[in-house]
């Protein structure tokens, strides 16, 4: 007879031995605040993984004409974004001097290099060849980003859903070059105005997409302020421009047509 596998426990199911061994400071001592810095950023990457999981699911739900489930999933995504913002409050308990006590140990490491966050941006339509080129050719990160770069976005899935709902979405929008960022167009805006005026179900989804756009913008803004608070105008680690670069990402709407119609409703 074969022996039964050991009973699943809380520790074994969550792989806690492995998970809790991954926080490895590089500073001597180590510096007290490096553990906090590592934990916060590892948790961010876990939430990024979950966001990708949920955003991919939203696109599938649009493609399979399940708008109510898509809206439910968008609400979950918005709640996760609120958690991401709240985590910055914890990071801001670290003073500039406390960060400087181990910052040099980071060497070229930078949040700028977060593959998963770039995937989130690409999936939401913020495609950038420059962002793609920052990852080494033929590396696993580059390969998965290239797939995201070529793939349709959540917005594309929504437009296809509207087309199947009977809206006259132009073929040029349904077969567009997915490597390009979405640009506002009068044709799509006319459709969205019609949606808001007569289609409560789809209009609610539009509002959740606006919430998503706003939620990511809030995270970007708070991230900038946290960086400014911690290192001021100094260059970021890894050769990035630090707060100056982050400032340049604020104000870019992911779904520009949904913002353009506000004054016309």
N, C-alpha and C positions, 0 to 999 in steps of 0.2 A: 504493500500500500504506500502511496505517496504521502509524505508528510504535508499537513495543512500549512499554508502560509501563516506567518505570525499575524495576529489580530491587528487591524489598522488602529492606530492611536492618533491622537491630536498631533503629537510630535512627528510621527512617521508620515502622516498624510501631508503635512505642511513642509516636510523636509527641514525641520528646524535646525538640525545639526549643521546642514550645509548653509542654510540661510544666515544663521548667526555667526558663521565663521568667515563671512565675506566682508566684514568691516575691519580693514587692515590699515591702520594709520601708517604714514611714512615718516612722520616727525619723531624726533627723539623724545623719550619721556613716557608716552607721546604727549604732545600738546593737548590740553583738555578739550578744546573745541573742535578738534579735527574729527572726532567720532560723530559729533552732531552734524558736521558738514557732510560726511560720508553717508550717514543714515538718511538725511534729507534728500540727497541726490539719488541714492538708490531707490528710495520710496517714489521719487518723481518718475524714475524710469519704469517702475512697476505700474504706476498710474498711466504712463504713456502707453505701455503695453495694453492696458485695459481700454484706453481710449481708442486705440487702433482696432481692437477687437469689436468695440461697440460701433465705431464709425463704419467699418466694413459691413457690419450687420445692418445698419441703417440703409446702406446702398443696396443690399440684397432685398430688404423689405420693400424699398421703392421699386426694384425690378420685378418683384413678385406681387405688386399691387396690394400691399398690406399697410395702408397709411396710418391706421390707428396704432399698430405695433411700432411703426417708424417713429411716430410722435412720442410714444412711451419711451423708446430707447433714447431719443433726443433729450428727454427730461432727465434721464439717468446721466447722460453725458454732461449736461449743464450742472448737475449736482457734483459730479467729479471735478469740473472746472472750479467750482466754489472751494472744494477741498484744496486744490492746487494753490489757489490764492491764499487760503488760510495758512498753508505751510510756510509761506513767506514771512508771516508774523513770527514764526518760531526762528527762522533763519536770521531775522532782524534783531533777535536778542544777542547776537554775536557782534561785538564792537569791532571797529576797524583794526584796532591793535590786536585783538584776539585772532582775527583772520590773518593778519600779517605774520603772526607767530608760526604759521605753517604754510603760508601761501607759496613760498618759494619751492616747497616740496612737490607742488603740482606740476612744475616744469611746463610742458607743452599741453597738458590736459586742460580741456575747457568744455563747458556746456555747449559751446559753439559746435562741438563735435558730436552732439547727440543725434545719432542716426534715427532713433524713433521719433524725436520731435520733428525732424525734417520730413519723415514719412507722414506725420499728422498734417503738416503744412501742405504737402503735395496732395494728400487725399482731400483736403479742403479747398484745393485750387490754387494755392500759393506756390506755383511751380517756379523753379529758379535753376537755370543751368549753372550759375555760379555756385549755388549751394551744392549741387551735384558734384561739381568738379573738386570740391574740398575733400572728397573721400578718395583714397587710392584706387586707381584702376584695378579691376579684377578682385578687389577685396569683397568679402561677403556683404559689407555695408553698402558698397557702391552698387553691387548687383541688385540688391533689394530696392534701393532707391531708384535705380534705372527702371525697374518694373513699375514702381509708383509713378515715375515721371511720365511714362508712356500710357498709363492707365486712365480711364475715366475717373472723374471726381464724384463726390457726393452730389454736387450741384448738377452734374450731367445725369446722374441717376434720377434726380428729381424732375428734370426737364423731360426725360423719357416717360416718366410716370404721368406728367401733365399731358403729354402727347396722347398717351393711351386713354386718358380721361376725356379726350375729345377736343383739347385745345390745339389751335393751329400753330404749333411750334415749328418754325422754319427748319427745313431739312439741313440747312447749313449749320444750325446749332446742334442738331442731333448727330452730325457726322464731323464735328469740328476737330481741329488738331488739339489733342488733349495735352500736349506739352506746353500750350500757351495759357497764360492766365486769363480768366474770364473777364471780358470787357463789357461794360453796360451798353445795351442796345435798345432803341425805341421799340422794336418788335417784341422783345421779351417783356418790356415794361407794360405794353398794352395788354398782354396776356395776364400779367400779374395783377393789374388793376381790375380786370374782369374777374379774376379769381377772388380778390378781396370783396368785390361787390355782390357776388352771387354764389360763392362756393365756400361755405363755412369750414368744411372739413379740410380743404386744401389751404385755406387762408390761415388756419391754426398751425399747419405745418410751416408755412412761410414765417409766422411769428416765432416759432421755435428755432428756425434757421437764423433769424435776426438775433435771437437770444444767444445762439451759439457764436455768432460773429462778435457780439458784444462781450460775451464771456471770455473769449480768447483775447480780445483787445484789453480787457481788464487785467488778465494775467500778464500780458506783455507790459502794460503800464506799471503794474506793481513790481514786476521783475526789474524794470529799468530803475525805479526809485530805490529798490533794495540795493542794486549794484552801485548807484550813485552814493547811497548812504554808506556803503562799505568801502569802496575804493575811489570815490569821487570821479575825476576825469582821467584817471590813470588807464593805460591800455589794459585790456583783459588778458587773462592767461591764454596761452596758445597763439599769441600774436594777433588776437582780435582787437577791435577798436573799443571794446568794453561798452560803457554806457552810450557812447556816441553811435555805435552800430545798433544797439537795441532801440535807441530813440528813432532811428530811421525806419524801423519796422512798425511803429505806431501809426495808426490812422489809415492803414490799408484795409479796405473792406473786402471780405472774402466773397460776399454775394452782393456786388454793387447795385444790381438792378433793384433789389429789395429796399435799398436805401434811396435810390433815385426817385422812386414812386411816392415817397412820403408826402411831398408837397402837393401831390395831385389827387390824393384820396379824399 
